[in-house]
Amino acid sequence: MAKKVTKIGVLTSGGDAPGMNAAIRAVVRTGLYHGLEMFGIMRGYQGMIDDDIVRMETKSVANIIQRGGTVLKTARCKEFFEYEGRQQAYDNLKDRGIDGLVIIGGDGSFRGAVQFSSEFDIPCIGLAGTIDKDIYGTDFTIGFDTAVNTAVEAIDKVRDTMDAHDRIFIIEVMGRDAGYIALHSGIATGAENILIPERKTDINDIVTSLQEKERRKKLVNLIVVAEGDEFGGADVVYKVLKEKLPLAEIRVCILGHIQRGGSPSCLDRLIASRMGYHAVECLLEGRHNVFVGIMNNKMHYIPLENAVKNKAKISEEWLRIVKILAS
Ligand code: ADP
């Protein structure tokens, strides 16, 4: 029988995502409801190493559900890659009596949790907080819905001006390793081409279709490209197209960090609240080293190790839909 947790630390780590605050709030309030002592660990694993840890009460998480970013701050922490760093983090947690951790972050943060929990006896529960939606074993990640809606809103605006001038626009969205934001925002805005890391880009196909449009004097075209597309980001695509279509008016728009910020959508607040609640329930039930996922509207507890070994795949169905609808 696992020892009952009494003190839980919560942290946000790696890339920030809208909805992290809603998740922190849910974790803290659920823990307090059960009579646990709750702690906020500042700047992800860095705060664990620096012992930058604060008590969290109901009031500490008041008025944050609607705010983007994270009140606990986030960071990438080099020292946590080293055993000595993790040992220091463990000693600090032990000194404070913290006997359970909730880690809100992406696959990198989960990798850190897998490493930490293989060496030390503090159970870790992960919550998938990433705008990239690339976590295996869950239909939702906290932040994706907001980020993709931000992208859609921006692309719609660009489309208006693109249409007014008959231009080609190449819009770069976030996604270094994953094409979900590009795929979803591209489909939702009726993009003619969507370039994602998961699928090889045949630039010649795009050039041929644009040349055909040029002949018909209808050279207006929206291309959405993920920053990590294997062919390259928007600037590379621009160079190639400009070379082949020197007379065409081509513009590049890189959406960048606006996709990370802003008030979380209703969906992100809901899934963050639900996952945060279940993270604490998990610790109380004696689960350890899993992350809380939602599949087919049911909660699933997936070993963190599985989450980091596998990658969420974009379905063939979506790729087929893109091809047919953009033609
Ligand atoms: P994300 O969680 O958004 O994917 P990162 O990949 O930057 O972000 O990871 C966040 C942090 O997790 C890293 O800065 C590091 O502190 C920790 N981490 C990632 N991988 C490992 C690992 N293999 N061992 C220990 N810590 C790791």
Residues whose N, C-alpha, C, O or C-beta is under 5 A from the ligand:
A	BS01	ADP	S13 G14 G15 Y45 A75 R76 C77 K78 F80 F81 G105 G106 D107 G108 S109 R111 G112 Q115
